């Protein structure tokens, strides 16, 4: 994080415990927004890079207490027209207790999902 991808706006006393470059799937068109995902002691936060923010990419965050599941989603085998290259990659799925789910593309996915699950104290 730096010039290209701004740091997340943190609340008083909040610190980043982990972060990674990521693409966040946004909107019904399945737009891939580049940026960074960060975990603090309170929240999981996605911040778009400056280009994607200027073209409609949105920040996203949720409280850690609202996260029900973090895991890997397999590649899609039947790609829709316009689904993009990210649909051909395994993705991280974050599911909230209200049923909302968010998808992220990260390099070294298995390692990063395992790390997040450990920090969040979940085990398979």
N, C-alpha and C positions, 0 to 999 in steps of 0.2 A: 504494500500500500504506500502511496506517496502521491506524486503528481498525477499519474494516469488514473489511479483509483483512490479516491479520498478515503481517509479513515472514517470509520463509523462514528456517528454522534453518540457519545456515551453519556449516561446519567451520572450524577454525582457519586463518586466512590466506585464506579463500575470500571473494570479493567478487562482487556482482551486476554483470554487464556489460550486461544488457538485461532489461526486463520489460514485461509487457502484461497488461491485464485479459483474462480468457479464461473460457470455459466448458469443462469437461472432461467428456467422455462417460464415465460409469462404470456398471458392472454390466450384466447381461444385459437389464435393463429399459431400458437406454439413458438413464439419468438424467443430466440436465445439471446439473453442479455448478459454481456460479459461484465465481470467485476470481481468482488471478493466476498467470501462468507467468513464470518467471525463468530466465535463462541465466547461469551463472557460468563461471569458467575450468575448472571440474571437472564440473558437472552441469547438467541441465535439470530444473527443479523446478516443480511445481504445488502451490499452497497454496489450500485452499477458504476462502471468506469465512466469517465467524463463524456466520451462520445455517445455511449448508449443512454446516459442520463439526458443528454441534450436532444436525443431523438426519441424520447418517450419511455425509456427504460426506468423502472421504478425500484426504489428501495423496498425492502421487506424485513420484518422482524417478528419474532414471537417470544414470549416468555418461556424459559426452560420448563417451568411447571406445566405448560400447555402442550409440550411435546409428548406424544404417546409412543411414537416409533421412529426409528432411523434405520434404514436398511438399503440394500441394493435392489434396483429394479433391472431385470434383464433387458437385453436389446429387443427392439420391436422386430417381429419377423414379417409383418405385413405393413410396410410403410405406406402412408398416405401421400398423395402428391403434395409436395411442398412441406413435408414434415422436416426436411433438413437433415444434415449429417449427424446432428446430435442424437436423433432418434435411433441411429445405428450404433450408439454407444450405450454401455450400461450406465445407469444414473443413480444418484442417491435420492431416495424418497424420504421426506420428512412428513409424518402424519401427525396432526394435532388431535387433541381429545375431542374436538368438535367435528372431526371427520375430514377437515380440509387437508389436502396434501400438496406439497411443493416438490418440484423436481430440480435437481442440480447436476451438472456435468462437472466432474473433477478428475484430474489426473491422479493416478495411484489410488483409485477409488476404494478398493478393498481395505487397504491400509488406513485410509482416512475415515471410512465408516467404522472400522474396528476401534480406532482411537476415540471417535465421538461417542460410540456406544459405551466404551470403558469410562470415559469422563462422566457420561450421564448415568453410569452404573447399571447398564442393561447388559444382559448376556443372552445368547441363543439357547 
